Amino acid sequence: MSDSTEIHLVSTLSSPIRLQEYGVGVFQACPTKSALKKALKKQYITVNGAIASTATYIKGGETITLSIPEVIPSKKKLIFPLQVLFEDEHLALTHKPAGILVSGNSFKTVANALPQNIKASTLPDATKPQPVHRLDYPTTGILLIGKTNSSIRALNKMFEDKEIEKTYYAVTIGEMDSNGKINSAIDNKKSESGYTVHQSVSSERFGTLNLVELKPKTGRRHQLRKHLSSIGNPILGDKEYSKKGLILNGKGLYLHAYSLRFTHPFTKEEIYIVDELPKRFKKIFP
């Protein structure tokens, strides 16, 4: 087993900076902030030979080394068909079904299914295709995939700079204003979601059900679910944030990542891809 090693020499800095901030984009193997944090936690990074952590600061002149142990790929492949909505040499957009993790330590993840569903890029910096954002385990809808190292870095930066417009649809419980903004903080961080009610129907069990278009301006964990619950309109099927007695069992979460709109980072084309509403939404709102 051999290691994959990258070495970076730090130039003069005007003031000290935390390594987890400085190191974003420095290493090919850690193109994102989250990847860098994982590498630090796994003790893959040293500064002047000493193991670094998320508390390490860089002052200038240091030698930073990233050494990732080689992983022998498993011969076991996840056979899980995915619907591919768009694909080119740089990126792809796929449909994520409910009941599967996007990534993580489990074998059954979208990330592990991608090599069997996505064509390998022929570009020089091609890499194993990987999702560049997350959708919750019960959420369905459109997922953006990077196929090269440069694409993964570019798409992550576009998400950070809010250059990718995401639209979701949800079925919510209870009477709502026709539109509005929710600004309540999540985990003490500024958060914002806009909503528009497109249709409402009476429900014997739930009173009112609404088909709601959602546009998150920030990307906090469980943001839309928490925001809608905070105004008294939880998402149908949400076992975590709904009130007791309003939980719908066996039908899943009625939250769907409907579309993504962005400028392609390499071809500069305007990309707008839609993943149509699931049949279960249309049964409530024909």
C-alpha positions in Angstrom: 0.0 0.0 0.0 1.4 3.4 -1.0 0.4 6.9 0.0 -0.7 9.7 -2.3 1.3 12.7 -1.1 1.0 16.4 -2.0 3.4 19.1 -0.6 2.7 22.8 -0.4 5.1 25.6 0.6 3.4 28.5 2.3 4.5 32.0 1.1 4.8 35.0 3.4 1.5 35.9 5.0 0.4 39.3 6.3 -1.3 37.7 9.3 -1.8 34.2 10.7 -4.7 32.2 9.3 -6.4 29.0 10.4 -5.1 26.0 8.3 -8.7 24.9 7.6 -9.3 28.3 5.9 -6.0 28.6 4.2 -5.9 25.1 2.8 -9.1 25.2 0.8 -8.2 24.5 -2.9 -4.5 24.1 -2.1 -4.5 20.3 -2.5 -6.0 18.4 -5.5 -7.2 15.6 -3.2 -9.1 18.0 -0.9 -10.8 20.5 -3.2 -13.5 21.6 -0.6 -13.6 22.9 2.9 -15.4 19.8 4.1 -12.8 17.5 2.5 -10.0 19.4 4.1 -11.6 19.1 7.5 -12.0 15.4 7.1 -8.3 15.1 6.1 -7.4 17.1 9.3 -9.5 14.9 11.5 -8.0 11.7 10.0 -4.5 13.2 10.7 -3.5 13.1 7.0 -2.0 16.6 7.1 1.3 17.7 8.7 2.8 21.2 9.1 6.6 21.1 9.3 6.3 17.4 10.1 3.9 17.8 13.0 0.4 16.4 12.7 -2.0 19.3 12.1 -5.6 19.8 13.4 -8.5 22.1 12.9 -6.9 24.4 15.5 -3.7 24.8 13.6 -2.7 28.2 12.4 -0.4 29.1 9.5 1.9 32.1 9.9 4.0 31.8 6.6 7.0 29.8 5.5 5.7 26.4 6.6 5.7 23.2 4.6 2.3 21.5 4.6 2.1 17.9 3.6 -1.0 15.9 2.7 -0.6 12.1 2.7 -3.6 10.0 2.0 -3.2 6.2 2.3 -4.1 4.3 -0.8 -7.4 2.6 -0.6 -7.6 -0.8 -2.4 -10.9 -0.5 -4.3 -13.5 -3.1 -3.4 -14.4 -5.5 -6.2 -18.0 -5.2 -4.9 -20.0 -2.8 -7.0 -23.3 -1.2 -6.1 -25.8 -2.1 -8.8 -28.4 0.7 -8.3 -29.8 2.3 -11.5 -30.0 6.1 -11.4 -31.8 8.4 -13.8 -29.3 10.7 -15.5 -30.9 14.0 -16.4 -27.9 15.7 -18.0 -24.3 14.8 -18.6 -21.2 16.1 -20.3 -17.4 15.7 -19.8 -17.4 18.0 -16.7 -20.5 17.3 -14.7 -23.8 15.4 -14.5 -27.2 15.9 -12.9 -29.0 12.8 -11.6 -32.3 12.0 -9.9 -31.9 11.0 -6.2 -34.6 8.6 -5.1 -35.9 8.6 -1.5 -34.4 6.2 1.0 -30.7 6.4 -0.1 -27.8 8.5 1.4 -26.0 10.8 -1.0 -22.6 9.7 0.5 -21.1 8.4 3.7 -19.8 5.2 5.2 -22.7 3.0 4.0 -22.3 0.8 1.0 -25.7 1.9 -0.4 -25.1 5.5 -1.4 -25.6 7.6 -4.5 -21.8 8.2 -4.5 -21.1 4.5 -4.8 -23.7 4.0 -7.5 -22.4 6.8 -9.7 -19.5 4.9 -11.5 -22.1 2.4 -12.7 -24.4 5.1 -14.0 -22.2 8.0 -15.2 -19.8 7.9 -18.1 -16.1 8.4 -17.1 -14.7 11.8 -18.2 -11.9 11.7 -20.8 -10.5 15.0 -19.6 -6.9 15.0 -18.1 -8.1 15.7 -14.5 -10.9 13.2 -14.6 -11.8 11.7 -11.2 -14.3 9.3 -9.7 -17.7 11.2 -10.1 -18.9 12.7 -6.8 -21.9 14.7 -5.6 -21.0 18.4 -4.8 -23.9 18.9 -2.4 -26.3 16.9 -0.3 -29.9 16.0 -0.1 -31.4 14.4 3.0 -32.0 10.6 3.1 -35.8 10.9 2.6 -35.6 13.8 0.0 -36.0 13.1 -3.7 -34.8 15.2 -6.6 -32.0 16.7 -8.6 -28.4 16.1 -7.6 -25.3 17.8 -9.1 -22.2 15.6 -9.7 -18.7 16.7 -10.6 -16.6 14.4 -12.9 -13.2 16.2 -12.8 -11.2 17.7 -10.0 -11.5 21.2 -11.6 -15.2 20.8 -12.0 -15.7 19.7 -8.4 -13.7 22.7 -7.1 -15.6 25.1 -9.4 -19.0 23.8 -8.5 -18.3 23.9 -4.8 -17.2 27.5 -5.1 -20.4 28.3 -7.0 -22.5 26.9 -4.2 -20.5 28.9 -1.6 -20.9 32.1 -3.7 -24.7 31.3 -4.1 -24.4 31.2 -7.9 -26.5 28.0 -8.2 -30.2 28.6 -7.9 -32.1 25.7 -6.2 -35.9 25.3 -6.3 -37.7 22.7 -4.2 -41.3 21.7 -3.9 -43.0 20.5 -0.7 -46.4 19.5 0.6 -47.0 21.4 3.8 -49.7 21.1 6.5 -51.9 24.0 7.7 -53.1 27.3 6.3 -50.3 29.5 4.9 -49.8 33.0 3.5 -49.6 32.9 -0.3 -45.9 33.8 -0.1 -43.2 34.9 2.3 -39.7 34.7 3.7 -38.5 32.7 6.7 -35.3 34.1 8.3 -35.0 32.2 11.6 -31.4 31.2 12.4 -30.4 27.6 12.2 -27.6 26.4 14.5 -27.0 30.1 15.3 -26.3 30.8 11.7 -28.1 33.2 9.4 -30.6 31.4 7.2 -33.2 32.4 4.7 -35.9 30.6 2.7 -38.5 32.0 0.3 -41.8 30.3 -0.3 -44.8 30.6 -2.7 -48.0 28.6 -2.3 -49.2 27.3 -5.7 -52.2 25.3 -4.6 -54.1 24.3 -1.4 -56.6 21.5 -0.8 -58.8 20.5 2.1 -57.8 17.4 4.0 -59.9 15.5 6.5 -56.9 14.5 8.5 -54.6 17.5 8.1 -57.0 20.4 7.6 -55.2 21.9 4.7 -52.4 20.7 2.5 -50.4 23.1 0.3 -48.2 22.6 -2.7 -45.3 25.0 -1.9 -42.4 26.2 -4.1 -39.3 26.8 -2.0 -36.1 28.8 -2.7 -33.4 28.4 -0.1 -31.0 31.4 -0.1 -28.6 29.6 2.4 -27.8 25.9 2.7 -28.1 24.8 6.3 -28.7 21.2 7.3 -32.5 20.4 7.2 -33.1 24.1 6.5 -36.4 23.9 4.6 -37.8 21.3 7.0 -36.8 23.4 10.1 -38.0 26.7 8.6 -41.4 25.4 7.6 -41.9 23.7 11.0 -40.9 27.0 12.7 -43.9 28.8 11.1 -46.3 26.0 12.0 -46.4 24.4 8.5 -44.4 21.2 8.7 -43.7 19.2 5.6 -46.0 16.2 5.1 -44.3 13.0 6.2 -41.6 14.7 8.3 -41.1 12.4 11.3 -38.4 14.7 12.8 -39.9 18.2 12.7 -43.7 17.5 12.5 -46.1 17.6 15.4 -47.4 14.4 17.0 -50.6 13.3 15.4 -49.6 14.9 12.1 -47.1 12.3 11.1 -47.9 10.4 7.9 -46.3 6.9 8.1 -45.2 4.9 5.1 -45.4 7.5 2.4 -42.0 9.2 2.9 -41.1 12.9 3.1 -43.0 15.2 0.7 -39.9 17.3 -0.2 -38.5 17.3 -3.7 -35.5 19.1 -5.2 -37.2 20.3 -8.4 -34.6 22.3 -10.4 -31.1 23.7 -10.6 -30.1 26.8 -12.6 -26.5 27.9 -13.1 -24.0 29.0 -15.6 -21.8 26.0 -16.7 -18.3 26.8 -15.2 -16.5 25.7 -18.4 -18.8 25.9 -21.4 -20.5 29.1 -20.0 -23.9 27.7 -21.1 -27.0 28.5 -19.1 -28.0 25.2 -17.5 -31.6 24.8 -16.3 -32.6 21.2 -15.5 -35.9 20.1 -14.0 -36.7 16.8 -12.2 -40.5 16.5 -12.4 -42.7 16.2 -9.3 -43.1 12.6 -8.1 -46.5 10.8 -8.7 -47.4 11.0 -5.0 -47.4 14.8 -5.2 -49.7 14.7 -8.3 -52.1 12.4 -6.4 -52.7 15.2 -3.9 -52.6 18.0 -6.5 -53.8 16.6 -9.8 
